[in-house]
Amino acid sequence: MITVNDKQYDENKLSDEGKVALQNIQVLHQDQNQLKIKFQHNEVLLKHYMDILTKDLPEPEKAEEKTETKWVK
């Protein structure tokens, strides 16, 4: 049984084209889940490496002060 739009159907009654579509949908859902896991993993690694980089940064350099010239008419 499969559920589509909150209704249950017997997948054995699908045409060959419907069975292929169902199989493709299942593969795409699996791919999406793997991508979500990989994305979460990347987020953790990005935070980890950003923490390492932040701890290793030297003191920030002071920006040169800009002097502004005002013209009076």
C-alpha positions, 0 to 999 in steps of 0.5 A: 500500500502507498499513501498519496494525498492522504489516501491509500492505494494498492501499488500492485494495481499501478500500470508499468509507468506508474510503478516506474514513477513510484520507484523514481519518487522513492529514489528521490526521497532517499536522495533528499534525505541523504542531502539533508544529512550531508548539509547538516554534517557540513554545517557542523564542520563549517562551525568547527573550522570557523572556531579553529580559524577564529582562535588562530586569527592575529590581532586585527589591524587598525584601519587608517583614519581618514581625514575629511576636508570640508570646503566652505563657500 
